[in-house]
Amino acid sequence: MSSKLIMHIHLLILVIFICWPLPIASQEYDSSKSNQQAVTVFDKEVEFSGWRGDYGNASKINEIRIGLFLPMNSDDEINSSFQKAADLAIEEINNSRGQSSLPYRLIKRWSDDPWGAGSKEMIKLVYEDSVWAVIGSQNGETSHIAEQIVTKAFLPLISPLSGDPTLNYIRIPWIFRLPPDFQSQARVIVNDGIKTNELKRVGLISSTNHDGRIFADEMREEIKTLNQSLIFHFEISEKDLKITEIIKRAKSFQPDGLILHMESSEIIKLFFELSKDKIKIPIFLPWIPNLDTDLISEKNNEYIYFIDPFKKSQNSEWESFQHRYKNRYGSNPNAGAAFTYDSVYLLVHAIEKNGLNRAAIRDAIAKSDYLNPITGKILWDNTGGNQIKPVLRKSLAE
């Protein structure tokens, strides 16, 4: 056999070896299980495997600081309710502790310019104020700003108001979301609202902001489960809000149902015009934390469906919280106040259980063993999102 032929044979063997498919076992797939699904990143619980040492000397502090990154507009009753609920929780916690125990203190920072001054305020909260964890913020955009800062600092963050599912999609072990995400809210609107009422011509009006875009994506996907599509989707900007024109365009499609996700001020303006137009079709609203539903339900109560982010009926913890909050502030709390209150107690529970260590606090939060939340049992999914079930109700009286 010639040396040239031997060389060709060796080359052929090498090519076959390189190109031969890997054994099925190496792909972690059992061919005997024909219905086996591919493993995704969401099937494994997110964990923190980095530095677990101390950041500074905890023995030299005279108070335990928790950061609050939420609006501080005292003229807005709903926005101020989040702050009030956090204050109430801290007051109760400090009053229940002995004088020898370190007191808890809320450090509050905020800016209406999220990507400018807002990020600077978050940096101050983490690196200057030396908080042990952060609660915030009120929507997906501002929560993502807080998320970027705490991730670099290895600091726990609990989001009490945002339903943005993308907060957890990137699987950062420091981020926990308490309210139901937009996907679960959209699913309830579809199954308990659109399907139950046998609606076939449903339209969507949403804001062009971050939360509006994310919710619209989830809504389009969920309505496909009914083998339907939205008959229209209008995206509107607060800077170019032409309510009369929007209503006229929507009516031209002759919808039998309408879904809205906009800024609270936009929704109130829209409902004011709808009431004048006497449009009588089911209108579905996801949970928007700073929306005053009393303002839009008085004249339209018969046709509006609201998402409640947690079950309030036959909820003794919620009833007790309402009573304590009203005694303290003279007004009724909203769902966002309840989530903020739960966030404070959840963090304090984690600190009392595992001590003043950032990684240990994070681990305690992830255990889901805080027993008395107002908003229902906390059960995190593998990305740090609470698997809470929202509820659709037809009127505020229900």
N, C-alpha and C positions, 0 to 999 in steps of 0.2 A: 504494500500500500504506500502510495507516495506521501511525502511529507505535506504536500499541498492539500491532498484529500483529507489527511488527518487533521490539519488545521481547520478546514471547513467543517468537519464533524464536531470538533471541539467548540467552534463558534456557534453551531446550531444548538448544541446542548446548553450552552450558556444563555442563548436567547430564550429557549424553552423554559429554563429555570427562572429567569427574570420575569417572564410574562405569565407563568403558570399562576392561576388564581389562588389566593390564600385559602387555607382550609376553613370550612364553615364554622368550626369551633372557635377560630380566632376572631370571628365577627360577632361573637356572643349571641348567636342565634340558634335556636333549637328547631330543626326542620320538622320535628314531630309535632310542634305546636303551630299549626297552620294559621291560627288566629292571633299569634303573638304580634304586638305592636312595637314599633321602633321606640327606643328610649329617648326622651327629650331632656333638655336641661331643666325643665320644670318638674320632672319626676323625682329629682333628688333634693333633699332639704338643703337650703343654703346654710353654710357654716363659715365661721371666722377662724382662720388658722394662722393669723399673724401674731404680732407682739401682744403679750398679755400682761406686761409689767405695769407699774404705776407711772402716772404722769404727775410728777410733783409729790410733795409730802402731804398726804391727807390728814396727818395728825396735827398739823399746824393751822388748820382752818377753823373758823368760828361759826360758820353756817354752811349749809348744803344748798348750792345754787342750781336751779333748773331754768333753762332758757325758754322764753316764750316769744315766738316769731309770728305774731298775729296783728291785725289792724288794731289801732288804739284810738279810734274815733269815738269819743264819748257822746257825740251828738247823734250817732246812729245806734239805735237801741239794739239791733241784731248784732252788729259787729262788736259792740261793747259787751254783749252777753257772753261772748267767748272768754273775754278777759275776766268778767265777773265770776264765771263758773270756775276758772282756774284759781282766782283769789279765794273763793269759798272753800275749795278743796284744800288749799294750803292752810287756811285758818283752822279748818277742822282737824287737819293732821297735826299742826303745831299744838292745838289745844288738848289733843289726846296724848301728847308725849310728856314725859317728865321734864322738870326744869334742868336736869343734868344732861339731857339729850341735846344734840345740835339742832337748831331750828332750820326749817326749810325756808327758802326764799325764792320768789320768782324774779328773774331778771328779764325785763321786757324791752324788746327792740323791734322797730318796724320802719318801713319807708314805702310810700306809694309808688316809688320808682324802683321796681324789683331788680332790674339788671344793672342799675347804677348804684344809687345809695343803698338799695336793699341788700345787695351782696356785701357791701362794706359793713352794714349793720350786723349781718350774720357773722362776718369775720371777727368783729368786735365781741360779739356774744360768745364765740367759741374761744378766742385767743386772749382777749383782754378780761372778760368777765369770769372766765374759768368755770363755766357751767359743766355739770356732769352729764347732761342730756338736753335735748331740744324738743319742744313741742311746736309744730308748725308745718304747713301754713294753710291758707284758706282756699287755694286752688292749685291746679297742677303746675302752672308756671312758677309761682313763688315757692312751691314745695321743691321743685327741681333745683332752684337756687340754693335753698337750704341743704338739699341733698348733696350737692357738689362740695359744700364746705365741710359738712360733718364727715363725709366719706374720707377726705384727706386727713381729718383729725382723729379718725377712729372714735367717733362719738355717736351714741344712739340717737335716733330721730324717730319720733312718733308723729304721724300725720293724722290729725283729728277731724279734718274737714274735707280733704281732697279725695275724690273718687277716681282720680286718674290712674288707670292700671299700669301705665308706663313707668310709674315710680318704682315698681317692683320687677318689671320685665328684665332689667339688667342684673338682677340677683345680687344686689349689694347687701351684705349681712347686717348692716347697721340701720336699715330703713324698715319701718313698720307702718302699715296703713290700717286705720281702724274702720272707716266707713265702707259700705259696699262699693265696688268699683263700677265703672260705667257699663261694663259687659253684663254684670248681674242685674243692674237696673234696666238695661235695654231688654234683657230676657224676660223680666217680669212685665214690662210694658207690652211686649209682644204676646206672651202667653196668657196673662191675666186681663189684658186690656183689648188688644187688637183681635186676638183669636176668640176670646169670650164674646165680644160684641159683633163678631163676624164682619169686621170691617175689611173692605177690599181696595179702597182708594184712599190711602193714607199719605199725607205729605209731611215734610220735615222743614222747620225753619231753625237755623242754628247760627251762632256767632262765628266770626272768622278768627276768634282768639284760640288759644291752645286747647282749652277744655271743650270748646264748641267743635273743633275739628276731630278730637279724639272720640267724643260721644257720637258724632255723626258716623264715624267709621264703624263703631260698635253697633249702632242702630241699623245701618245698611246690612251688616252681616247677619244680625239676628232676624230681621224680617224675611231674609231668604229662607229661613227654616219653615216658613209658611208657603213656600213656593210663590212668593210675591216680591215685588220691588216697590220702592217709594215712587209715587206718581210725580213728585217733584221734591227738590231739595234746594231751598234758597239759603245762601250764606250771606249774612248781613254784618256790616261794620257799624259800631257805635258812632263813628265819625261821619257816616253817610247813611243815617237812619231815616228812611222814608216809609213810615208806617202805612200811610194810606195807600201808597203804590204796592207795598208788599201784600196787603190784604186783598187788594183788587186782583193781583196776579194769582194769589192762592185761590180765590173764589172762582177764577176762570177754569180751574181744573176740576171743579165740583167734587171736592174731597168729602169723604164721609168720616174722616178723622184727621187730627193734626197733632204733631209732636213738636214741642218747643224746647230748645236749650240755648238760652241767651243770658246776658248779664241781667241782674234783677231789675235794674232801671229800665232796660229795654222791654222786658216782659210786662212790667206794669204799664208802660206806654201802649204796648200792643193790645193788652186786655182792655184798656180804656177805649180804644177804637173798636175792638171787637164787640164790646157791650153796646156801643152806639149803632153798630151795623146789625145787631141782633142775630149773629151767626150762632146757630144751635147745632153744633156737632161735638162729639167727644174730643177733648183736648187733653193731652198727656204731658205731664211735667215731671222730669227726673228730679232728684233732690238737688237743690241749689241752696247751699248753706245760708247765704245772706238774703234770701228772698222772703219778704213778708207776705205770706200766703193769705193773711186776713184782708189785705188790700185788693186782692183779685178774686176772692171767693164770694164776696157779698152779693154781687149781681150775676155771677156766673156759676154759682155753686152746683147747679144741676148738671153741668156739662164738663166739669173739670175733674181730672184724675191726678192725684198727687202720689209721688213715691215717698213713703216714709222709710228712712234708712234703717230703722229697727222697729221691732214690734212694741207698741206702747200699750195696747189693751192687755188687761190682766197682768200688768208689770208692776209689782209692788215697789221695786227699786226706783223706777221712774216716778211713781206717785210720791214716794218719800222725798226724792230729789226736788220735785216740783214744789213741795211744801217748804222745804228748807230754803230753797232759792227765793221763793216769793216772800218768806218771812225776812230774809236778809235784804232783798233789793226792791220789794214791792211790785214786781212784775213776774210774768210767767217765763220760764226758760224755753228754749227751742232745742231741737235735736242736736245742733252744733255745740250748744253749751253742754249737753250731756256727754258728747264724745270728748270735749276738752276736759271736763271734770274727770272722766274715766282715764284720760291720758295721764293726768297728774297722779292719780292714785296708783295706776299701773307702774309708773316710774318709781314712786316712793316704795311700793311693794318690792320692786326689783332691788333697790338700794338697801332696804332693810334686810333683805334676804341674803344678798351676796356681797354687800359692802361697797366701799368707794373705790371701785376699779372699773374702768370703762368696759373692758371686755366682759367682766363678770356681770355688770349691769345688763349688757346686751344679752348675755346667755340667760339671765333670769327673765327678761322680757319674753324671750323666745319660748320659754317653758309653758306659757299660757296657763298658769296656775293661780292667777288672780281671781278670786272666787265671787266677788260681789259687784261686777260692773253694772251700771244702769242700762247699758245698751244691749245686754245679753252676753252669754258666754263667749269669750274670745278664743277663736281657734284659727291659728295662722295656717295658710297654705305654705307650700315649699319655697315661696318667694318672699314671705313676710307680709302678705295681704290677709286681712281678716275675712274669714269665710262667713260673714254675716249675711242673712237673707233679708232683702228689702221687702216692703209691703206696699201694694197698690190700694189706695182707698179713693172713694168717689167724692167725698166731701170732708170738710174739716170736722163735721159733726160725727162722723163714723169712727 
